[in-house]
Amino acid sequence: MAAKKPKRGDGKYHGKINPEMVRAKQDAFLAAYGECGSLRAACEASGVGRSTVGDWVTKDAQNFKEKYETAKEMFREYLQDLAVSRIKDQKPTDNPVLLITMLNAHWPEKYRRDSQGANSGMKEIMSEWKRWVKENNRPSKKSPSMTEAEEAKINAVNEVEKILSKKRDPNDEDK
């Protein structure tokens, strides 16, 4: 839902700053920023110029700095909710970068590279993941267009079918 654009103008009424108009513009900008998380997009959606936002921050017009930080925090929390949701939907074979990033953010003492003791936990996860990828994503020697894991799965299915066909026709052992 796009933020409602306030009326155009510089927030002045007969040469004096109109606090209600400034507040309405700030509110429209902050609502847009909370939804999109982009300064450019929020300015466009609310009809407020980047330089105006910069002035509001510099002058802390109507406690704008704190409100702006709150809007940034709302967007960060939205991104976090989205990341957690996607992690919960991942399959074990999906790329673990999002999961590792969230571990860095929420358990930095163990998983962030710049933390003391973090290297052991991160190295352990990365080496396990690299080993798994190496084992399961090697190209097949018989068919380079598929991995060894895919080829092994097809071979296993073929073996099961061969065994089942022998059970159906015990006289035919060459199937």
C-alpha positions in Angstrom: 0.0 0.0 0.0 1.6 3.2 -1.1 1.9 6.1 1.3 -0.5 9.0 0.7 1.3 11.9 -0.9 0.9 15.3 0.8 0.1 18.3 -1.3 3.1 19.8 -3.1 4.8 22.7 -1.6 7.8 23.5 0.6 5.9 23.4 3.9 5.6 27.1 4.2 2.5 29.2 4.6 2.9 32.9 3.8 6.7 32.6 4.2 6.5 30.8 7.5 7.0 27.1 8.1 3.7 25.3 8.5 4.4 22.6 11.1 1.2 20.6 10.2 2.3 20.4 6.5 5.8 19.4 7.5 4.5 16.7 9.8 2.2 15.4 7.1 5.1 15.2 4.6 7.3 13.5 7.2 4.6 11.0 8.0 4.0 10.2 4.3 7.8 9.8 3.8 8.2 7.6 6.9 5.3 5.4 6.0 6.7 4.9 2.5 10.2 4.2 3.9 8.8 1.7 6.4 7.3 -0.3 3.5 10.0 -0.1 0.9 13.3 0.5 2.8 14.7 2.7 0.1 15.3 6.4 0.4 14.8 7.0 -3.3 11.6 5.0 -3.5 10.2 6.6 -0.3 11.0 10.1 -1.7 9.3 9.3 -4.9 6.2 7.7 -3.3 5.8 10.6 -0.8 6.7 13.5 -3.1 9.5 14.6 -0.8 12.9 15.5 -2.1 16.1 13.8 -0.9 17.5 17.2 0.2 14.4 17.8 2.3 14.9 14.5 4.1 18.5 15.4 4.6 17.5 18.8 6.1 15.0 17.1 8.4 17.7 14.8 9.7 20.3 17.5 10.1 17.9 19.9 11.8 16.0 17.1 13.5 12.8 18.9 12.5 10.0 17.7 14.7 12.1 14.9 16.2 12.5 13.5 12.7 15.8 11.6 13.4 14.2 9.3 15.9 11.2 8.7 13.7 13.5 7.9 10.7 15.5 5.5 12.8 12.2 3.8 13.9 11.1 3.5 10.2 14.5 1.9 9.4 14.1 -0.5 12.3 10.6 -1.4 11.1 12.0 -2.3 7.6 14.9 -4.2 9.1 12.5 -6.3 11.2 10.4 -6.9 8.0 13.5 -8.2 6.3 14.3 -10.4 9.2 10.8 -11.8 9.3 11.0 -12.5 5.6 14.4 -14.2 6.0 13.2 -16.4 8.9 10.2 -17.4 6.9 12.3 -18.4 3.9 14.7 -20.3 6.1 11.8 -22.3 7.5 10.7 -23.1 4.0 14.1 -24.3 2.8 15.0 -27.8 1.9 18.2 -29.3 3.2 19.6 -29.1 -0.3 19.0 -25.3 -0.6 21.8 -22.8 -0.5 22.7 -22.1 3.2 23.9 -18.5 2.8 20.6 -17.0 4.2 20.8 -19.3 7.2 24.4 -18.5 7.8 23.7 -14.8 7.5 20.9 -15.0 10.1 23.2 -17.1 12.4 25.8 -14.3 12.0 23.2 -11.7 13.0 21.7 -13.6 15.9 24.6 -15.6 17.3 27.6 -13.4 16.4 29.8 -14.7 19.2 29.8 -18.2 17.6 29.2 -17.6 13.9 30.4 -14.1 12.9 33.9 -14.2 11.4 35.1 -11.1 13.3 34.0 -12.5 16.7 36.3 -14.4 19.1 35.7 -18.1 18.8 33.4 -17.6 15.8 35.8 -19.2 13.3 35.5 -22.7 14.6 31.6 -22.7 14.3 31.6 -21.1 10.9 34.5 -23.2 9.6 32.7 -26.3 10.8 29.5 -25.4 9.0 31.2 -24.3 5.8 33.5 -27.4 5.6 30.5 -29.7 6.1 28.5 -27.8 3.4 31.5 -27.8 1.0 32.0 -31.6 1.6 28.4 -32.3 0.9 28.3 -30.2 -2.3 31.5 -31.8 -3.5 30.1 -35.3 -2.9 26.7 -34.6 -4.4 27.4 -32.2 -7.3 30.2 -33.9 -9.2 29.4 -34.4 -12.8 28.7 -38.0 -13.8 31.4 -39.8 -15.8 28.7 -41.5 -17.9 26.5 -38.5 -18.4 28.1 -35.1 -17.7 24.8 -33.3 -17.9 23.8 -34.9 -14.5 25.5 -35.1 -11.1 26.7 -38.4 -9.6 23.9 -38.1 -7.0 21.3 -37.9 -9.8 22.9 -40.8 -11.6 23.1 -42.9 -8.4 19.4 -42.2 -7.8 18.5 -43.4 -11.4 20.7 -46.5 -11.0 19.0 -47.3 -7.7 15.6 -47.0 -9.3 16.7 -49.2 -12.2 18.0 -51.8 -9.8 14.8 -51.9 -7.8 12.8 -52.3 -11.1 15.1 -55.1 -12.1 14.6 -56.9 -8.8 10.8 -56.4 -9.0 10.7 -57.7 -12.6 12.6 -60.8 -11.5 10.0 -61.5 -8.8 7.3 -61.2 -11.4 9.0 -63.6 -13.8 11.4 -65.9 -11.8 12.3 -67.8 -15.1 13.8 -64.7 -16.7 17.1 -63.9 -14.9 18.6 -61.6 -17.6 16.2 -58.7 -17.0 
